[in-house]
Amino acid sequence: MYVLFGYAYLAFQIGGFFCAYQAAARARTAQGATGWVIFLIAAPVPGVIAYLFLGHSRISDYEDSRRKSERVSEGVREYGERFAPDAALGAASIAYSRIAELPLTRGNRTEVLIDGTATFDAIFAALDAAENYILAQFYIIKDDDLGREFQARLIAAAERGVRVRLLFDQVGSGKLPAAWRDRLVAAGAEVLDPAKGRGPRQRLQINYRNHRKTIVIDGKVGFTGGLNVGDEYMGRSEEFGPWRDTHIRLDGPVVSQLQLLFVEDWHWMMRESIIDDLNWDATLFNDGSTALIVGTGPADDFETGAHYFFAMATDARERLWIASPYFVPDLDIRTALKHAAMRGVDVRILVPDVIDHKIPWLAAFAFFDQMRAAGVRIFRYTDSFMHQKVALVDDRIASVGTTNLDNRSFRLNFEATAMIFASDVAAEVEEMLIQDFSRSFELEKQLSEQPWYIKRMAPVARLFAPLL
């Protein structure tokens, strides 16, 4: 028996060195490579097992497949040129457009939706008004009260002749019963079958999570933001209580960009192009605002999510406020945020004081001291758990979406964020965030002054930062 254990451990050691080499060669960042190499060599048994599930941040066949999905929609990517805004937005707008690989579009209307009731009231009303088709996608869908109400709206739409297509992430929605899906299919909806569609479970890969939360109706109305489909997002969780989150409703040409992301995801997951089935002539509002959808994913040629935050940090002149449930950014983003603060920009990071995932929650404390030393202000939301992904640049730009301030959103997840270039929307988001700051406290303690478990465990959790 001991001999067998010895051979098994030797196999893991050999596997650890092999995986360490793969990590060093393929990881997107030096920090990520270093984290994996140390973990795999120091603890080969858990390291190899973890690497099989969480490693391989770049896999050529996966990227090739995703790029084929993107090429399916190349023919409609240039549609937005006819809705392009004037040059008054300046050079920064060019950077945002290049990061997103989509043009900024004018003539849009938006509605910021605060928390679950406002969000799902708006979503359900739009679903009930659908005439031709519904495209829906969420990271998490649960078979609870909200999940069944969402299901009922989709079934009702399908039964009145609306074509319903639904995607969900196999990891985030891993506990969704097959019967929930089957009821939709029986009503005529087209829904991802986790047993047949492409996804992370096929290759023991749970790194590539589709974190997007997207609704598109008739090519005219779109929704994105932080809320998934589950009772906790309505504030019904005994553990978290009131759930603080933000979504956004979009009307106008920018909806076609959100629709474009769904087309790519549908092609990847279902092996089917639906471009010709959809409406690409959204309403242009003459009094509307300029907007852009920033879609990110691991098949991007460069780290789109990281560039999105970097561009905001370098663009801000007076203020950069960011609300995110997690603060585990890479070195480049930390440097950009600190540099903005040292230039005199009012940089504020709003994070939850309530824990949902312990390791990223702890890891954030390891970064707070250096951020505060540069002038970045850290606020901790105490009223409940805060899950929103919102940013405000000066009084010019507001963004609402799914992208967290962490390495997973930067490089591993598929995300979608709406950027709105309009002073009135920025003012609305400013008022919302001021209310959130009033329900928070500003962090003033150093790490050395924190309770013992934070003081001891934060440096350890930080070692996993490149992997979070």
Residue pairs with C-beta under 8 A, 6 or more apart in sequence:
9 44
9 45
12 44
12 45
12 48
13 44
15 44
15 48
16 40
16 41
16 44
16 47
16 48
17 40
17 41
19 36
19 40
19 47
19 48
19 51
19 55
20 36
20 37
20 40
20 41
22 51
22 55
22 56
23 32
23 33
23 36
23 37
23 40
23 51
23 55
24 33
24 36
24 37
26 56
26 57
26 58
26 59
27 33
27 36
27 57
27 58
27 466
28 57
28 58
28 303
28 411
29 330
29 407
29 411
29 466
31 330
31 331
31 465
31 466
32 57
32 407
32 466
32 467
34 466
35 463
35 464
35 465
35 466
35 467
36 47
36 51
36 55
36 466
36 467
38 463
39 46
39 47
39 50
39 463
40 47
40 48
40 51
41 47
52 204
53 204
53 205
53 206
53 207
54 206
54 207
54 467
55 207
56 205
56 207
57 207
57 298
57 411
57 412
58 298
59 205
62 205
62 208
62 298
62 299
63 298
63 299
65 198
65 268
66 264
66 268
66 297
66 298
66 299
67 299
68 267
69 264
69 265
69 267
69 268
70 264
70 299
72 263
72 264
72 267
72 273
72 275
73 260
73 263
73 264
73 267
73 275
75 275
76 256
76 260
76 263
76 275
76 280
77 101
77 102
77 260
78 103
79 253
79 256
79 280
80 102
80 103
80 104
80 105
80 253
80 256
80 257
81 103
83 103
83 105
83 106
83 107
83 253
83 284
84 103
84 104
84 105
84 106
85 93
85 104
85 105
85 106
85 290
85 421
86 106
89 104
89 290
89 421
92 311
92 315
93 104
93 290
93 421
95 311
95 315
96 104
96 292
96 294
96 308
96 311
96 419
97 103
97 104
97 292
99 294
99 304
99 307
99 308
99 311
100 257
100 292
100 293
100 294
100 295
100 304
102 257
102 260
102 292
102 293
102 295
103 292
104 290
104 291
104 292
104 421
105 252
105 253
105 254
105 257
105 290
105 291
105 292
106 253
106 284
106 288
106 289
106 290
107 252
107 253
107 283
107 284
107 285
107 286
107 288
108 250
108 251
108 252
108 253
108 254
108 255
108 285
108 288
108 289
108 290
108 291
108 420
109 250
109 251
109 252
109 285
109 288
109 289
110 248
110 249
110 250
110 251
110 289
110 291
110 418
110 420
110 422
110 425
111 122
111 248
111 249
112 246
112 248
112 398
112 400
112 425
112 428
112 429
112 432
113 119
113 122
113 223
113 225
113 246
113 247
113 248
113 249
114 246
114 432
115 235
115 242
115 243
115 244
115 245
115 246
116 146
116 227
116 233
116 234
116 235
116 243
116 245
117 234
118 247
119 223
119 225
119 227
119 233
119 245
119 247
120 146
120 149
120 150
120 227
120 234
122 223
122 247
122 249
123 215
123 223
123 247
124 149
124 150
124 153
126 215
126 217
126 221
126 223
126 249
127 134
127 153
127 154
127 157
127 215
127 217
128 153
128 156
128 157
129 217
130 157
130 162
130 217
130 218
131 162
131 218
132 162
132 163
132 218
132 279
133 162
133 163
133 164
133 165
133 217
133 218
133 219
133 277
133 278
134 154
134 157
134 162
134 163
134 164
134 165
134 215
134 216
134 217
135 165
135 214
135 215
135 216
135 217
135 259
135 262
135 266
135 278
136 154
136 164
136 165
136 166
136 167
136 214
136 215
136 216
137 166
137 167
137 168
137 210
137 212
137 213
137 214
137 215
137 262
137 265
138 168
138 169
138 172
138 173
138 212
138 213
138 214
138 228
138 229
139 168
139 169
139 172
139 173
139 209
139 210
139 211
139 212
139 213
139 228
139 402
140 168
140 169
140 172
140 173
140 228
140 229
140 230
141 147
141 150
141 168
141 173
141 176
141 180
141 228
141 229
141 230
142 173
142 175
142 176
142 228
142 229
142 230
142 231
143 175
143 176
143 177
143 179
143 180
144 230
144 231
145 231
145 234
145 236
146 229
146 230
146 231
146 233
146 234
146 236
147 176
147 180
147 229
147 230
147 231
148 180
150 229
151 180
151 183
151 184
154 164
154 166
154 184
154 187
154 189
155 183
155 184
155 187
155 189
157 164
158 164
158 184
158 187
158 188
158 189
159 187
159 188
163 190
163 277
164 184
164 188
164 189
164 190
165 189
165 190
165 191
165 266
165 274
166 184
166 189
166 190
166 191
166 192
167 192
167 210
167 262
167 265
167 266
167 269
168 176
168 192
169 199
169 209
169 210
169 211
170 194
170 197
170 199
170 200
170 201
171 200
171 201
171 206
171 209
172 209
172 210
172 211
172 228
181 191
181 192
181 193
184 191
185 191
190 270
192 269
192 270
194 201
197 269
197 270
198 268
198 269
198 271
199 269
200 206
200 207
200 208
200 209
207 298
207 412
208 298
208 412
208 413
208 414
209 408
209 412
209 413
209 414
210 265
210 413
210 414
211 402
211 409
211 413
211 414
211 415
212 224
212 261
212 265
212 295
212 402
212 414
212 415
212 416
213 223
213 224
213 225
213 226
213 227
213 228
213 247
213 402
213 416
214 222
214 223
214 224
214 258
214 261
214 262
214 416
215 221
215 222
215 223
215 224
216 222
216 223
216 255
216 258
216 259
216 262
218 279
219 255
219 256
219 259
219 278
219 279
219 280
219 281
219 282
220 251
220 255
220 279
220 282
220 283
221 249
221 250
221 251
221 255
222 249
222 250
222 251
222 254
222 255
222 258
222 259
223 247
223 248
223 249
223 250
224 247
224 248
224 250
224 258
224 293
224 400
224 401
224 402
224 416
224 417
224 418
225 245
225 246
225 247
225 248
225 388
225 389
225 400
225 401
225 402
226 245
226 246
226 247
226 387
226 388
226 389
226 400
226 401
226 402
227 233
227 245
227 247
227 387
231 237
232 239
232 240
232 243
233 243
233 245
233 387
234 243
235 241
235 242
235 243
235 384
237 243
240 354
240 356
240 384
240 385
241 384
241 385
242 383
242 384
243 384
243 385
243 387
244 352
244 381
244 383
244 384
244 385
244 386
244 387
244 388
244 436
245 386
245 387
245 388
246 323
246 388
246 389
246 390
246 400
246 432
247 400
248 400
248 401
248 418
248 420
250 258
250 291
250 418
251 282
251 283
251 285
251 288
252 282
252 283
252 284
252 285
252 288
252 291
253 282
253 284
254 282
254 291
254 292
254 293
254 418
255 282
256 280
256 282
257 292
257 293
257 295
258 293
258 416
258 418
259 278
259 280
260 293
260 295
261 293
261 295
261 416
263 273
263 274
263 275
263 278
265 414
266 272
266 274
267 273
267 274
289 420
289 421
289 422
289 424
289 425
290 420
290 421
290 422
291 418
291 419
291 420
291 421
291 422
292 418
292 419
292 421
293 416
293 417
293 418
293 419
294 304
294 308
294 399
294 401
294 403
294 415
294 416
294 417
294 418
294 419
295 304
295 414
295 415
295 416
295 417
296 304
296 305
296 308
296 403
296 409
296 410
296 413
296 414
296 415
296 416
296 417
297 304
297 413
297 414
297 415
298 411
298 412
298 413
298 414
303 410
303 411
305 403
305 409
305 410
305 411
305 413
305 415
306 329
306 330
306 332
306 333
306 410
306 411
308 403
308 417
309 322
309 329
309 333
309 336
309 391
309 405
309 410
310 332
310 333
310 336
312 320
312 322
312 391
312 393
312 397
312 399
313 320
313 333
313 336
313 337
313 339
313 340
313 347
314 336
314 340
315 393
315 397
316 340
316 345
316 347
316 393
316 394
317 345
317 394
318 345
318 346
318 394
318 395
319 345
319 346
319 347
319 348
319 392
319 393
319 394
319 395
320 337
320 340
320 345
320 346
320 347
320 348
320 391
320 392
320 393
320 394
321 346
321 347
321 348
321 350
321 391
321 392
321 430
321 433
322 348
322 349
322 350
322 390
322 391
322 392
322 405
323 350
323 351
323 386
323 388
323 389
323 390
323 391
323 433
323 436
324 349
324 350
324 351
324 388
324 389
324 404
324 405
324 406
325 351
325 352
325 356
325 385
325 386
325 387
325 388
325 389
325 404
326 351
326 357
326 360
326 361
326 364
326 404
326 405
326 406
326 468
327 349
327 351
327 360
327 364
327 367
327 368
327 405
327 406
328 360
328 363
328 364
328 367
328 405
328 406
328 407
328 465
328 468
329 337
329 367
329 405
329 406
329 407
329 410
330 407
330 410
330 465
330 466
333 405
333 410
334 367
334 370
334 371
337 347
337 349
337 371
337 374
337 376
338 370
338 371
338 374
338 375
338 376
339 374
340 347
341 347
341 371
341 374
341 375
341 376
342 374
342 375
346 377
347 375
347 376
347 377
348 376
348 377
348 378
348 379
348 437
349 371
349 376
349 377
349 378
349 379
349 405
350 379
350 380
350 381
350 386
350 433
350 436
350 437
350 440
351 364
351 378
351 379
351 380
351 381
351 386
352 361
352 380
352 381
352 385
352 386
352 387
353 380
353 381
353 382
353 440
353 441
354 381
354 382
354 384
354 385
354 386
355 361
356 385
356 387
358 461
359 461
359 464
359 468
360 406
360 461
360 468
362 454
362 457
362 458
362 460
362 461
363 458
363 461
363 462
363 464
363 465
363 468
364 458
365 447
365 450
365 454
365 458
366 447
366 458
366 459
366 461
366 462
366 465
367 462
368 378
368 443
368 447
369 446
369 447
371 378
372 378
372 443
377 442
378 442
378 443
379 437
379 440
379 441
379 442
379 443
380 440
380 441
380 442
380 443
381 436
381 439
381 440
382 439
382 440
382 441
383 439
383 440
386 436
388 400
389 400
389 401
389 402
389 403
389 404
389 405
389 417
390 398
390 399
390 400
390 429
390 432
390 433
391 397
391 398
391 399
392 398
392 399
392 426
392 429
392 430
392 433
393 426
394 426
395 423
395 426
395 427
395 430
396 421
396 423
396 426
397 419
397 420
397 421
397 426
398 419
398 420
398 422
398 425
398 426
398 428
398 429
399 417
399 418
399 419
399 420
400 417
400 418
400 420
400 429
401 415
401 416
401 417
401 418
402 409
402 413
402 415
402 416
402 417
403 409
403 415
403 416
403 417
406 468
407 465
407 466
407 467
407 468
408 468
409 415
420 426
447 454
447 455
447 458
448 455
450 458
